[in-house]
Amino acid sequence: MTTLSDLADAHPVIGRRWSPDQSSEQKRILCLARDALDFIFATGQRYDFEDFFKRPDARGLPRRGGTSELSERMDGTKRFFEKVRGEPELAEEVAQSQAILDAIQYIESTGQQEAFAAFQQQVESNDPPFVVASFDTREAAEAWLANHPHPPDPASVLIANEFHDVVYDRETNLRRLPRSRALKWYLEELVEKEQPVPVASFETLEEADAWWRAQSEPPGWAWVRVGGQIYMAAYYPNIQHRALFPLSLARPG
């Protein structure tokens, strides 16, 4: 049975086939495989995924929904890794390829192609780390976690616009919300690639927040200046949440 650990260990088979001069088609295939693995982690579907593959008929279940374009790309990715599985460069690539095939099978058979396509778009746009929920206070987040019949794991949530991990162990019913450094790492990597250029300037956070909330079709993120500081205005379409993150979070420490 393929487990979440198998998904985590599957990335090397993608990395060994990635090259700067690869065709655009191979790049699309490898990106889809990577995103399929990451989608299950980001959306906290550890137990759902593992329970799905406890079913004896799991790998034979039909596809549910999805656009023809995405279905074709998923089919192309499956053919690619079926070939890799049959002719692996290394013995461990058999299990790694199967994990990718199972990730795609799970997404298709559970009817999550639309959510997966949206996730791919967020990855392509280099949007802030994915979150499954947002809360104004720690108390509200803890109440949500305590009363959730099936908490997402692993996953991230925002609490007063600060990142926290969701930790849930089904056997012991352990439930925790430790702080996460995912946003700090993301911002550090982003500013290494490009110089932040604000698209708007404001005197106060309240003005910046009002402007960001007034955008009818906001991008996943944009830089703004508030007083003398740079902020990232972020939009999470999956939960309809907008946030302002200070770039100072990327500083060492």
C-alpha positions as CSV (number, residue, x, y, z in Angstrom):
1,M,0.0,0.0,0.0
2,T,1.3,3.4,-0.9
3,T,1.7,5.7,2.1
4,L,2.4,9.4,2.7
5,S,6.0,8.5,3.3
6,D,6.1,6.9,-0.1
7,L,4.9,10.1,-1.7
8,A,7.6,12.1,0.1
9,D,10.2,9.7,-1.1
10,A,9.1,9.8,-4.8
11,H,10.5,13.2,-5.8
12,P,14.0,11.9,-6.7
13,V,12.6,10.0,-9.8
14,I,11.4,13.4,-11.0
15,G,14.6,15.2,-10.2
16,R,16.7,12.7,-12.1
17,R,14.8,13.4,-15.3
18,W,14.8,17.2,-15.0
19,S,17.2,19.1,-17.2
20,P,17.6,22.7,-18.4
21,D,17.3,21.6,-22.0
22,Q,14.3,19.3,-21.6
23,S,11.3,19.7,-24.0
24,S,8.3,21.7,-22.9
25,E,6.2,18.6,-22.9
26,Q,8.6,16.8,-20.5
27,K,8.6,19.8,-18.2
28,R,4.8,19.8,-18.1
29,I,4.8,16.1,-17.2
30,L,7.4,16.4,-14.5
31,C,5.7,19.5,-13.0
32,L,2.4,17.7,-12.9
33,A,3.9,14.7,-11.2
34,R,5.6,17.0,-8.6
35,D,2.4,19.0,-8.0
36,A,0.3,15.8,-7.6
37,L,2.6,14.7,-4.8
38,D,2.6,18.1,-3.1
39,F,-1.1,18.6,-3.5
40,I,-1.9,15.7,-1.2
41,F,0.5,17.0,1.5
42,A,-0.6,20.7,1.2
43,T,-4.3,19.8,1.5
44,G,-3.8,17.6,4.5
45,Q,-5.1,14.4,3.0
46,R,-2.7,11.9,4.7
47,Y,-5.4,9.6,6.1
48,D,-7.8,10.0,3.2
49,F,-5.1,9.0,0.8
50,E,-3.9,6.0,2.9
51,D,-7.4,4.8,3.5
52,F,-8.2,5.0,-0.2
53,F,-5.4,2.6,-1.1
54,K,-6.6,0.1,1.6
55,R,-9.4,-0.6,-0.8
56,P,-8.7,-3.6,-3.0
57,D,-10.3,-1.9,-6.0
58,A,-8.6,1.4,-5.5
59,R,-6.4,1.3,-8.6
60,G,-9.3,0.3,-10.8
61,L,-11.7,3.0,-9.9
62,P,-12.8,5.4,-12.7
63,R,-11.9,9.0,-13.1
64,R,-14.6,11.5,-11.7
65,G,-15.0,14.8,-13.4
66,G,-12.2,17.0,-14.7
67,T,-11.6,19.0,-17.9
68,S,-10.5,17.2,-21.1
69,E,-7.2,19.3,-21.1
70,L,-6.2,18.3,-17.6
71,S,-7.3,14.7,-18.1
72,E,-5.1,14.5,-21.2
73,R,-2.1,15.9,-19.3
74,M,-2.7,13.5,-16.4
75,D,-2.9,10.6,-18.9
76,G,0.4,11.7,-20.5
77,T,2.0,11.9,-17.1
78,K,0.8,8.4,-16.2
79,R,2.1,7.0,-19.5
80,F,5.5,8.6,-18.8
81,F,5.8,7.1,-15.3
82,E,4.4,3.7,-16.3
83,K,7.3,3.6,-18.8
84,V,9.8,4.6,-16.1
85,R,8.4,2.0,-13.8
86,G,8.9,-0.6,-16.4
87,E,12.4,0.5,-17.3
88,P,13.8,2.1,-14.2
89,E,17.3,3.6,-14.0
90,L,17.5,2.5,-10.4
91,A,15.6,-0.2,-8.5
92,E,13.9,2.3,-6.2
93,E,12.3,4.1,-9.1
94,V,9.7,1.4,-9.4
95,A,8.2,2.4,-6.0
96,Q,8.8,6.1,-6.7
97,S,7.0,5.9,-10.0
98,Q,4.1,3.9,-8.5
99,A,3.7,6.6,-5.8
100,I,3.3,9.2,-8.5
101,L,0.8,7.0,-10.4
102,D,-1.1,6.5,-7.2
103,A,-1.2,10.2,-6.4
104,I,-2.7,10.9,-9.8
105,Q,-5.1,8.0,-9.4
106,Y,-6.3,9.3,-6.1
107,I,-6.9,12.8,-7.4
108,E,-8.8,11.5,-10.4
109,S,-10.9,8.9,-8.5
110,T,-11.9,11.3,-5.8
111,G,-13.0,14.0,-8.2
112,Q,-10.4,16.6,-7.2
113,Q,-9.2,17.7,-10.6
114,E,-10.6,21.2,-10.3
115,A,-8.9,21.7,-6.9
116,F,-5.7,20.2,-8.3
117,A,-5.8,22.6,-11.3
118,A,-6.2,25.6,-8.9
119,F,-3.3,24.3,-6.8
120,Q,-1.1,24.0,-9.9
121,Q,-1.9,27.6,-10.9
122,Q,-0.9,28.8,-7.4
123,V,2.4,26.9,-7.8
124,E,3.0,28.3,-11.3
125,S,2.4,31.8,-10.0
126,N,4.7,31.2,-7.0
127,D,2.0,32.1,-4.6
128,P,2.5,32.0,-0.8
129,P,2.4,28.6,0.9
130,F,-1.0,26.9,0.7
131,V,-3.3,27.0,3.8
132,V,-6.5,25.2,4.4
133,A,-8.1,27.7,6.9
134,S,-7.7,31.1,8.5
135,F,-8.6,32.2,12.0
136,D,-8.6,35.6,13.7
137,T,-7.5,34.2,17.1
138,R,-5.7,31.3,18.6
139,E,-8.8,30.3,20.5
140,A,-10.9,30.1,17.4
141,A,-8.2,27.9,15.7
142,E,-7.9,25.6,18.7
143,A,-11.7,25.2,18.9
144,W,-11.8,24.3,15.2
145,L,-9.1,21.7,15.6
146,A,-10.6,20.2,18.8
147,N,-14.1,19.8,17.2
148,H,-12.9,18.8,13.7
149,P,-14.1,15.2,13.1
150,H,-11.2,14.5,10.7
151,P,-8.5,17.2,10.9
152,P,-6.3,17.7,7.9
153,D,-2.7,16.4,8.3
154,P,-0.2,17.6,7.3
155,A,-1.5,21.1,6.5
156,S,-1.0,24.7,7.4
157,V,-3.4,27.4,8.7
158,L,-3.2,31.1,9.4
159,I,-3.9,32.4,12.9
160,A,-4.0,36.2,12.9
161,N,-2.1,35.9,9.6
162,E,0.7,33.9,11.1
163,F,1.5,30.4,9.8
164,H,0.9,27.4,11.9
165,D,1.1,23.7,11.1
166,V,-1.7,21.3,11.8
167,V,-0.5,18.2,13.6
168,Y,-3.0,15.3,14.0
169,D,-2.3,11.7,15.0
170,R,-5.4,9.5,14.4
171,E,-4.2,6.7,16.8
172,T,-3.6,8.9,19.8
173,N,-5.9,11.8,18.9
174,L,-3.0,14.2,19.4
175,R,-3.9,17.6,18.0
176,R,-1.5,20.6,17.9
177,L,-1.0,23.9,16.1
178,P,2.8,24.7,16.3
179,R,4.2,27.8,14.6
180,S,5.6,27.3,11.2
181,R,8.5,29.1,9.4
182,A,7.1,28.3,6.0
183,L,6.3,32.0,5.2
184,K,9.7,33.2,6.3
185,W,11.4,30.6,4.0
186,Y,9.1,31.5,1.1
187,L,9.8,35.2,1.4
188,E,13.5,34.6,1.7
189,E,13.6,32.6,-1.5
190,L,11.3,35.0,-3.3
191,V,13.4,38.1,-2.6
192,E,16.5,36.3,-3.8
193,K,14.9,35.9,-7.2
194,E,13.5,39.4,-7.7
195,Q,13.6,42.8,-6.2
196,P,10.3,43.7,-4.5
197,V,8.7,46.6,-6.4
198,P,5.5,48.0,-4.7
199,V,2.4,48.4,-6.9
200,A,0.9,50.9,-4.5
201,S,1.8,52.9,-1.4
202,F,-0.1,53.7,1.8
203,E,0.4,55.6,5.0
204,T,-1.2,52.9,7.2
205,L,-2.0,49.2,7.3
206,E,-5.7,50.0,7.5
207,E,-5.5,51.9,4.2
208,A,-3.5,49.0,2.6
209,D,-5.9,46.4,3.9
210,A,-9.0,48.4,2.6
211,W,-7.4,48.7,-0.9
212,W,-6.5,45.0,-1.0
213,R,-10.0,44.0,0.0
214,A,-11.5,46.2,-2.6
215,Q,-9.7,44.4,-5.5
216,S,-12.4,42.4,-7.3
217,E,-10.0,40.0,-9.0
218,P,-6.7,40.1,-7.0
219,P,-3.6,38.2,-8.1
220,G,-2.1,35.6,-5.7
221,W,0.2,38.3,-4.4
222,A,1.6,41.8,-4.9
223,W,4.1,44.0,-3.1
224,V,2.9,47.2,-1.4
225,R,4.6,49.9,0.6
226,V,3.1,50.9,4.0
227,G,4.9,53.8,5.6
228,G,8.5,52.9,5.2
229,Q,8.0,49.1,5.0
230,I,7.4,46.6,2.2
231,Y,4.5,44.2,2.6
232,M,3.3,41.3,0.6
233,A,-0.5,41.4,-0.1
234,A,-1.6,37.8,-0.4
235,Y,-4.8,36.3,-1.6
236,Y,-5.9,32.7,-0.9
237,P,-8.8,31.9,-3.3
238,N,-9.4,28.4,-1.8
239,I,-10.6,30.0,1.5
240,Q,-11.4,33.5,0.2
241,H,-8.8,35.1,2.5
242,R,-6.6,38.2,2.1
243,A,-3.6,39.0,4.2
244,L,-0.7,41.5,4.5
245,F,2.7,40.0,5.4
246,P,5.7,42.3,6.3
247,L,8.7,41.5,4.2
248,S,10.7,42.0,7.4
249,L,9.7,38.4,8.2
250,A,12.4,37.3,5.7
251,R,15.2,38.8,7.8
252,P,17.6,36.4,9.5
253,G,16.7,35.2,13.0
